[in-house]
Amino acid sequence: MNNSIMNGKARISDTVIRIMIYISAGFSVILLIGIIGYVFIKGIGSVNLQFLTTVTSTLKKTVGIAGNIVNTLYIIVITLLIATPVGIGSAIYLNEYAKPGKLVRAIEFTTETLSGIPSIIFGLFGMVFFGNVMGFGYSILTGSLTLTIMVLPLITRNTQEALKTVPDSYRSGALGMGATKWYMIRTILLPSAMPGIITGVILAIGRIVGESAALLFTAGSGYLLPKSGMGFLTKIMESGGTLTIQLYLSMAKAEYSTAFGIAVVLLVIVLFINFLTKYLAKKFDVSKVD
Amino acid sequence: MENQQTFSIIGNKRNKSAVEKAAQGIFTLCALIAILAVVSITLYMIMNGTPALFRVGIKEILFGTQWKPTAENPSYGILYVILTSIVGTTLAVLLGVPIGLLTAVFLAETAPKKLAAVVKPAVELLAGIPSVIYGLLGLMILNPLMYKLELALFKGSETHQFTGGANLLSAVLVLAIMILPTVINISESALRAVPASLKSASLALGASKIQTIFKVIIPAAKSGIITAIVLGVGRAIGEAMAITLVSGSSVNMPLPFNSVRFLTTAIVAEMGYAAGLHRQVLFTIGLVLFAFIMIINISLTRILKKGDKKHE
C-alpha cells in the first residue's frame, strides 16, 4: 500500500517536473530583467542631450543619433501612410465583400506567407525591386516600401479581427435603414473597429522600430539630418539608417558605448509601445464594458 | 422643387452606385496586393538566384565546401552554409522548445495568478526586443564566456582555430532565446484550447495534475504545439542580424566551436561589397533560404488544415 494516494504523498517525478516548469518560467523573467538591466547599466552613461539632439561629427569628435531618430520617424510615417489604408482595405474586402472561395483562400494564404518570410528576404527583394528596377536606390522611400509589404499582414489581420467582433445586428441595422454598404462601412464598421485598427498600427510601429535586416540594403546607412525647407521632402530619396542600423554599424565597428546608448533608446521605445498596446487593449476591451 | 430632388434617393442612385462600385473595386485591389507581393517576391528570388546556379554549376554551388568568393580562382561552395543553418536551427529548437513548452504549461495550467501576471508580460516584452539588441548582448556577454570555455577545452590543441568565442554554439544560444516567445505563445493558446472535460475526466480517474498535463492535455494539444515548433523553426532559420557578429566570420563545418556562417549571415556580411558573380551567388543563398521558408509555410498550412478537420 506504499504508493496509495491515500497516503497523500506527492510522486517524486511530479515534484521534479513541477520544479522544471518553474525554472523554465523563471528563465524568461530573469532573462528579461538581465537584458534590460545590463543594457541600461552599460548604456545610460552615453545617453545625454547631445547624444539625442546632434549628429555624429568627426570634426568636433562628438557622437549623436539625431539623424537616425529622424530617419526612423520618416520610415515609420511613410510606411504607415501606405500600409494602413491598404491593410484596412484588404481586411474590409476579406470580411465584408468576399465570398468564400479560391480567391479568398489565395489572399489568406499569401497574407500568412508574407508574415512568415524572414526580413532578410524582404531586404533582398526591396533592394532589387524598389532599389534597382524602380530606381529609388538606397533611400528612405525604398526602405519604407519594403517595410510596407512586411507590416501589411499585421494591419490586415488586426483589422480583420476587429471587424469580426462588430455584431451583425449593426450591419443589418444600418442597411435596413437604407444606408448603402460603403456608407455603413464608413460610419458604423470602421469606428467600431477603430481600437483593433489602432492596435495593429502600433504593433506595426514596434515592428518597424526593431527592424534591421530588411533595411540594411534598402534604406542604407545615412545619418545626417534633413536640410531645412525642401530638404524635408528630398530626404525621402536619400539614404537614411534607422536606430537599429546605426546600432549594428556601431557594433561592427566596435564602438560599444554608442551601441549601448542606442540600445537604451530602443528599449525605452519598445517598453513604451508595449505599455501603450496594453493600455489600449484594456481601455477598449469589449468584454469588460457593462 | 429642385432642392427637393437633390435629396431624393432616386436622383442620387446613379452617384451612389458609382461610389459603391468604386469602393468595392478599391478594397479588392488592396486585398490583391498580398498576392501580388508574394508572387513578385517569388519571381524575383528565382530570377536573381538561378543565374549563378547555371554559371557555376548546381553541384559546385550546392555541394561544394570551398567558399572563396574573392580569391583569384574563386569557388562558391555553400554546402557548409546550408548545413550550418540546418544544424544551428535544429539545435536551437531542441534547446528552446522544451523550455518554451514548460513555460507554456506553467502559464496555462500550473501558475498561480500573481506569478502568471509577471511571466506573461515578460514573455511579450522579450518578443518585442529588437534582434540587434540580442546580437549586441550575445557579442558582449556570450562570446567572452564561450572564449573562456574554448580556451579551457582546446588548451594546447594545434588543429583548432581559436575564434574568440564567436562560434556556432553562441549563435545557437541566441537563437534558442529568440524563438522562446513564439513557442510559448502558440503552445499556450493550444493548451488552453483543450476542452476542460478531458482534464476533469483524467483528474477524476485519479491521475495527478502533472500526469494529466503530460499524458492528456499535451497530447490533445499536439497540432497546436507542432505549429509552435514549426513557427519557431521559421523564426530561427530566418534570423539574421542577431547572429551575424555572434556566429563568427568565416565559412566552416558546423561544429560547436567553429566560426560559422548561416544562410542569413552570409548575405548580411557580404552583400555590402559583393559584385558580379559573388553577388549572384549571394542571391542563390537567398533563394535556398526562401525555399526552406516556403517548405515551412506550406507544411504549416497543411498542419493547420488537419487540425481544423479534426475539430469539425
Interface residues (C-beta under 8 A of the other chain):
Chain A: I5 A10 R11 S13 D14 I17 R18 M20 I21 Y22 I23 S24 A25 F27 S28 V29 L31 L32 I35 Y38 V39 K42 P85 V86 G87 I88 G89 S90 I92 Y93 L94 E96 Y97 A98 A106 I107 F109 T110 T111 E112 T113 L114 G116 I117 P118 S119 I120 I121 F122 L124 F125 M127 V128 F129 I149 L152 P153 T156 G178 T180 K181 W182 I185 G206 V209 G210 E211 S212 A213 L216 F217 T244 L247 Y248 M251 A252 Y256 A259 F260 A263 L266 L267 V270 L271 I273 N274 K278
Chain B: I9 K16 V19 E20 A23 Q24 I26 F27 T28 L29 C30 A31 L32 I33 A34 I35 A37 V38 V39 S40 I41 Y44 M45 N48 P98 I99 G100 L102 T103 V105 F106 L107 T110 A111 L115 V118 V119 P121 A122 V123 E124 L125 L126 G128 I129 P130 S131 V132 I133 G135 L136 L137 L139 M140 I141 I177 L180 I184 G206 S208 K209 I210 Q211 F214 L231 G234 I237 G238 E239 A240 M241 T244 L245 T264 I267 V268 M271 G272 F283 G286 L289 F290 I293 M294 I296 N297 L300 T301
